[in-house]
Amino acid sequence: MSIVKNLAKGERAVRIILGGILIVGGLFLAGWWKPLSILIGVCLVASAFAGY
């Protein structure tokens, strides 16, 4: 069974940029927003590099 990657170049760029903003922004946040934004940012960047 082949694995189908469902990610265009534009969507990949948006995920990387948005993930980077969330990771860097998360360093300046306080409370539970900090780990939440870093986690979501890492997930976005990882999914962009994985292609899903």
Backbone as XML, in Angstrom:
<?xml version="1.0"?>
<chain id="A" units="angstrom">
  <residue number="1" name="MET">
    <atom name="N" x="0.841" y="-1.165" z="0.000"/>
    <atom name="CA" x="0.000" y="0.000" z="0.000"/>
    <atom name="C" x="0.897" y="1.242" z="0.000"/>
  </residue>
  <residue number="2" name="SER">
    <atom name="N" x="0.635" y="2.152" z="-0.898"/>
    <atom name="CA" x="1.451" y="3.362" z="-0.966"/>
    <atom name="C" x="0.907" y="4.427" z="-0.013"/>
  </residue>
  <residue number="3" name="ILE">
    <atom name="N" x="1.812" y="5.243" z="0.472"/>
    <atom name="CA" x="1.445" y="6.320" z="1.380"/>
    <atom name="C" x="1.272" y="7.592" z="0.552"/>
  </residue>
  <residue number="4" name="VAL">
    <atom name="N" x="0.129" y="8.204" z="0.655"/>
    <atom name="CA" x="-0.175" y="9.406" z="-0.111"/>
    <atom name="C" x="0.091" y="10.616" z="0.761"/>
  </residue>
  <residue number="5" name="LYS">
    <atom name="N" x="0.916" y="11.508" z="0.268"/>
    <atom name="CA" x="1.194" y="12.738" z="0.995"/>
    <atom name="C" x="0.232" y="13.810" z="0.506"/>
  </residue>
  <residue number="6" name="ASN">
    <atom name="N" x="-0.453" y="14.415" z="1.434"/>
    <atom name="CA" x="-1.506" y="15.360" z="1.112"/>
    <atom name="C" x="-1.099" y="16.758" z="1.575"/>
  </residue>
  <residue number="7" name="LEU">
    <atom name="N" x="-0.029" y="17.293" z="0.974"/>
    <atom name="CA" x="0.484" y="18.570" z="1.427"/>
    <atom name="C" x="1.097" y="19.315" z="0.250"/>
  </residue>
  <residue number="8" name="ALA">
    <atom name="N" x="0.577" y="20.474" z="-0.055"/>
    <atom name="CA" x="1.111" y="21.303" z="-1.126"/>
    <atom name="C" x="2.253" y="22.168" z="-0.586"/>
  </residue>
  <residue number="9" name="LYS">
    <atom name="N" x="3.019" y="22.763" z="-1.504"/>
    <atom name="CA" x="4.144" y="23.606" z="-1.066"/>
    <atom name="C" x="3.674" y="24.799" z="-0.246"/>
  </residue>
  <residue number="10" name="GLY">
    <atom name="N" x="2.579" y="25.408" z="-0.660"/>
    <atom name="CA" x="2.069" y="26.567" z="0.072"/>
    <atom name="C" x="1.626" y="26.214" z="1.476"/>
  </residue>
  <residue number="11" name="GLU">
    <atom name="N" x="0.956" y="25.083" z="1.602"/>
    <atom name="CA" x="0.498" y="24.656" z="2.924"/>
    <atom name="C" x="1.682" y="24.297" z="3.819"/>
  </residue>
  <residue number="12" name="ARG">
    <atom name="N" x="2.698" y="23.703" z="3.234"/>
    <atom name="CA" x="3.904" y="23.365" z="3.998"/>
    <atom name="C" x="4.561" y="24.635" z="4.541"/>
  </residue>
  <residue number="13" name="ALA">
    <atom name="N" x="4.664" y="25.656" z="3.702"/>
    <atom name="CA" x="5.284" y="26.917" z="4.127"/>
    <atom name="C" x="4.470" y="27.576" z="5.233"/>
  </residue>
  <residue number="14" name="VAL">
    <atom name="N" x="3.155" y="27.548" z="5.101"/>
    <atom name="CA" x="2.295" y="28.151" z="6.129"/>
    <atom name="C" x="2.465" y="27.424" z="7.453"/>
  </residue>
  <residue number="15" name="ARG">
    <atom name="N" x="2.524" y="26.087" z="7.417"/>
    <atom name="CA" x="2.699" y="25.319" z="8.656"/>
    <atom name="C" x="4.040" y="25.610" z="9.313"/>
  </residue>
  <residue number="16" name="ILE">
    <atom name="N" x="5.102" y="25.718" z="8.518"/>
    <atom name="CA" x="6.426" y="26.004" z="9.086"/>
    <atom name="C" x="6.461" y="27.395" z="9.706"/>
  </residue>
  <residue number="17" name="ILE">
    <atom name="N" x="5.913" y="28.384" z="9.008"/>
    <atom name="CA" x="5.918" y="29.755" z="9.523"/>
    <atom name="C" x="5.061" y="29.856" z="10.777"/>
  </residue>
  <residue number="18" name="LEU">
    <atom name="N" x="3.849" y="29.318" z="10.726"/>
    <atom name="CA" x="2.958" y="29.388" z="11.888"/>
    <atom name="C" x="3.526" y="28.603" z="13.070"/>
  </residue>
  <residue number="19" name="GLY">
    <atom name="N" x="4.116" y="27.447" z="12.800"/>
    <atom name="CA" x="4.731" y="26.665" z="13.872"/>
    <atom name="C" x="5.903" y="27.392" z="14.501"/>
  </residue>
  <residue number="20" name="GLY">
    <atom name="N" x="6.715" y="28.036" z="13.672"/>
    <atom name="CA" x="7.844" y="28.811" z="14.204"/>
    <atom name="C" x="7.388" y="29.972" z="15.058"/>
  </residue>
  <residue number="21" name="ILE">
    <atom name="N" x="6.337" y="30.648" z="14.618"/>
    <atom name="CA" x="5.798" y="31.761" z="15.401"/>
    <atom name="C" x="5.270" y="31.269" z="16.746"/>
  </residue>
  <residue number="22" name="LEU">
    <atom name="N" x="4.584" y="30.131" z="16.744"/>
    <atom name="CA" x="4.054" y="29.596" z="17.998"/>
    <atom name="C" x="5.162" y="29.144" z="18.938"/>
  </residue>
  <residue number="23" name="ILE">
    <atom name="N" x="6.216" y="28.549" z="18.397"/>
    <atom name="CA" x="7.323" y="28.097" z="19.247"/>
    <atom name="C" x="8.038" y="29.289" z="19.872"/>
  </residue>
  <residue number="24" name="VAL">
    <atom name="N" x="8.380" y="30.278" z="19.055"/>
    <atom name="CA" x="9.086" y="31.456" z="19.577"/>
    <atom name="C" x="8.172" y="32.263" z="20.500"/>
  </residue>
  <residue number="25" name="GLY">
    <atom name="N" x="6.917" y="32.427" z="20.100"/>
    <atom name="CA" x="5.974" y="33.155" z="20.943"/>
    <atom name="C" x="5.723" y="32.453" z="22.254"/>
  </residue>
  <residue number="26" name="GLY">
    <atom name="N" x="5.754" y="31.129" z="22.238"/>
    <atom name="CA" x="5.540" y="30.368" z="23.458"/>
    <atom name="C" x="6.616" y="30.577" z="24.500"/>
  </residue>
  <residue number="27" name="LEU">
    <atom name="N" x="7.782" y="30.976" z="24.069"/>
    <atom name="CA" x="8.863" y="31.234" z="25.021"/>
    <atom name="C" x="8.591" y="32.475" z="25.864"/>
  </residue>
  <residue number="28" name="PHE">
    <atom name="N" x="7.725" y="33.355" z="25.369"/>
    <atom name="CA" x="7.443" y="34.601" z="26.075"/>
    <atom name="C" x="6.112" y="34.582" z="26.816"/>
  </residue>
  <residue number="29" name="LEU">
    <atom name="N" x="5.352" y="33.527" z="26.659"/>
    <atom name="CA" x="4.062" y="33.432" z="27.328"/>
    <atom name="C" x="4.218" y="32.859" z="28.738"/>
  </residue>
  <residue number="30" name="ALA">
    <atom name="N" x="3.176" y="33.004" z="29.524"/>
    <atom name="CA" x="3.204" y="32.485" z="30.896"/>
    <atom name="C" x="2.050" y="31.513" z="31.088"/>
  </residue>
  <residue number="31" name="GLY">
    <atom name="N" x="2.145" y="30.738" z="32.125"/>
    <atom name="CA" x="1.074" y="29.813" z="32.474"/>
    <atom name="C" x="1.013" y="28.626" z="31.546"/>
  </residue>
  <residue number="32" name="TRP">
    <atom name="N" x="-0.205" y="28.117" z="31.374"/>
    <atom name="CA" x="-0.360" y="26.919" z="30.551"/>
    <atom name="C" x="-0.330" y="27.231" z="29.064"/>
  </residue>
  <residue number="33" name="TRP">
    <atom name="N" x="-0.324" y="28.531" z="28.695"/>
    <atom name="CA" x="-0.210" y="28.894" z="27.281"/>
    <atom name="C" x="1.171" y="28.553" z="26.734"/>
  </residue>
  <residue number="34" name="LYS">
    <atom name="N" x="2.183" y="28.610" z="27.577"/>
    <atom name="CA" x="3.557" y="28.346" z="27.139"/>
    <atom name="C" x="3.714" y="26.926" z="26.601"/>
  </residue>
  <residue number="35" name="PRO">
    <atom name="N" x="3.453" y="25.870" z="27.384"/>
    <atom name="CA" x="3.639" y="24.524" z="26.837"/>
    <atom name="C" x="2.651" y="24.193" z="25.723"/>
  </residue>
  <residue number="36" name="LEU">
    <atom name="N" x="1.455" y="24.771" z="25.792"/>
    <atom name="CA" x="0.463" y="24.505" z="24.756"/>
    <atom name="C" x="0.902" y="25.056" z="23.408"/>
  </residue>
  <residue number="37" name="SER">
    <atom name="N" x="1.370" y="26.291" z="23.382"/>
    <atom name="CA" x="1.786" y="26.883" z="22.115"/>
    <atom name="C" x="3.049" y="26.214" z="21.572"/>
  </residue>
  <residue number="38" name="ILE">
    <atom name="N" x="3.971" y="25.841" z="22.442"/>
    <atom name="CA" x="5.178" y="25.149" z="21.982"/>
    <atom name="C" x="4.816" y="23.781" z="21.424"/>
  </residue>
  <residue number="39" name="LEU">
    <atom name="N" x="3.932" y="23.067" z="22.073"/>
    <atom name="CA" x="3.512" y="21.749" z="21.595"/>
    <atom name="C" x="2.810" y="21.833" z="20.244"/>
  </residue>
  <residue number="40" name="ILE">
    <atom name="N" x="1.902" y="22.771" z="20.094"/>
    <atom name="CA" x="1.205" y="22.932" z="18.822"/>
    <atom name="C" x="2.186" y="23.361" z="17.731"/>
  </residue>
  <residue number="41" name="GLY">
    <atom name="N" x="3.118" y="24.240" z="18.054"/>
    <atom name="CA" x="4.122" y="24.670" z="17.084"/>
    <atom name="C" x="5.000" y="23.522" z="16.624"/>
  </residue>
  <residue number="42" name="VAL">
    <atom name="N" x="5.423" y="22.687" z="17.551"/>
    <atom name="CA" x="6.248" y="21.525" z="17.197"/>
    <atom name="C" x="5.463" y="20.550" z="16.326"/>
  </residue>
  <residue number="43" name="CYS">
    <atom name="N" x="4.195" y="20.355" z="16.647"/>
    <atom name="CA" x="3.352" y="19.461" z="15.836"/>
    <atom name="C" x="3.190" y="19.998" z="14.419"/>
  </residue>
  <residue number="44" name="LEU">
    <atom name="N" x="2.998" y="21.303" z="14.273"/>
    <atom name="CA" x="2.854" y="21.893" z="12.945"/>
    <atom name="C" x="4.138" y="21.747" z="12.132"/>
  </residue>
  <residue number="45" name="VAL">
    <atom name="N" x="5.273" y="22.033" z="12.736"/>
    <atom name="CA" x="6.543" y="21.922" z="12.023"/>
    <atom name="C" x="6.855" y="20.470" z="11.684"/>
  </residue>
  <residue number="46" name="ALA">
    <atom name="N" x="6.604" y="19.576" z="12.616"/>
    <atom name="CA" x="6.864" y="18.148" z="12.356"/>
    <atom name="C" x="5.972" y="17.622" z="11.256"/>
  </residue>
  <residue number="47" name="SER">
    <atom name="N" x="4.707" y="18.023" z="11.241"/>
    <atom name="CA" x="3.813" y="17.545" z="10.195"/>
    <atom name="C" x="4.174" y="18.141" z="8.836"/>
  </residue>
  <residue number="48" name="ALA">
    <atom name="N" x="4.734" y="19.352" z="8.832"/>
    <atom name="CA" x="5.172" y="19.958" z="7.573"/>
    <atom name="C" x="6.359" y="19.190" z="6.998"/>
  </residue>
  <residue number="49" name="PHE">
    <atom name="N" x="7.298" y="18.808" z="7.857"/>
    <atom name="CA" x="8.448" y="18.055" z="7.367"/>
    <atom name="C" x="8.103" y="16.613" z="7.022"/>
  </residue>
  <residue number="50" name="ALA">
    <atom name="N" x="7.126" y="16.037" z="7.726"/>
    <atom name="CA" x="6.696" y="14.672" z="7.435"/>
    <atom name="C" x="5.822" y="14.626" z="6.186"/>
  </residue>
  <residue number="51" name="GLY">
    <atom name="N" x="5.144" y="15.742" z="5.896"/>
    <atom name="CA" x="4.329" y="15.801" z="4.701"/>
    <atom name="C" x="2.878" y="15.459" z="4.913"/>
  </residue>
  <residue number="52" name="TYR">
    <atom name="N" x="2.395" y="15.487" z="6.148"/>
    <atom name="CA" x="0.995" y="15.158" z="6.418"/>
    <atom name="C" x="0.260" y="16.317" z="7.013"/>
  </residue>
</chain>
